[in-house]
Amino acid sequence: MLTYVLIGSLLVLLGVAGLQFTYMYYIERLYKERIRHTKQLERRNGRLRRRLDDAEDLIAAQQVILEQHGIGSSSSDEHWADIID
């Protein structure tokens, strides 16, 4: 009778160990996927940062051109006053 109890407890312990290993592999896979996703987000962030820098440079260049032609720094009300006169 004691043999059957020991065999049963052995099988229960093997099942628990199997569940722990399965959970460990699951957590490891999630960790690797999270690392991959983080790297992907960092690459996307870099591309967006470069596009933003290019857009800011373009806006600054356009502002310089507008100021050279006398447009830009004054308010829109002053422009309309000049047009109406």
Protein Blocks (a to p, Z undefined) as FASTA:
>chain_A
ZZmmmmmmmmmmmmmmmmmmmmmmmmmmmmmmmmmmmmmmmmmmmmmmmmmmmmmmmmmm
mmmmmmmnopajacfklmmmmmmZZ
